Amino acid sequence: MLAIKGFPPGTRPTVRAISNRLCLRHNSTVELINRLAERGAVQRQPSPTDRREVLVELTPHGEELLHRLSVQHWEELQTSGPALSAALQRLLEDPLYREAIPEPTHAALAQEQPC
C-alpha cells in the first residue's frame, strides 16, 4: 500500500510500475493486489489511455489502514530504533566485519541496479 501511496504526482500506478517499485515479478504483484482488493484496500481501474493497462489506487479503507499501520510502525521504531542504531554502530566498528565486507567502489555503485 505504501508503494502505491508513494508514487510521485503524475506517475501512473500501473501493475507494472508497482512491480518495478517492489522489485517483484508481475504475477507476484498481481497476487498482492488481489489480496488487497479482497480486503477492500485497493481498487483497479482500466487505464483511460491504454486498455492493456490497469491502474491501482487505494480506497478510503486502504488509506485509513495505511495510516494506522504507519502510526503503529512509527511507535515501534521510536522504542526499538535506538537499540537498532547502537547495534549497527557496534557492527560497523567491528574490525572483523570491516575486513569481511569490501568497500564499494564508485564504479560498482554506478552499475548497481535497484533490484
WOBELFEN-V767391 format. One line per field, one symbol per residue. psi: psi as a letter, one per 20 degrees, with the letter a starting at -180 (. if undefined). Layout:
psi->???
This chain:
psi->hhhghjpqpippmrgghggghilqqghhgggghgghhhjjhrqqqqpiioiiqpqpqqrhgggggggghggghghghhhiggggggggggghiphhghhhoqpqrhgghhipqh.
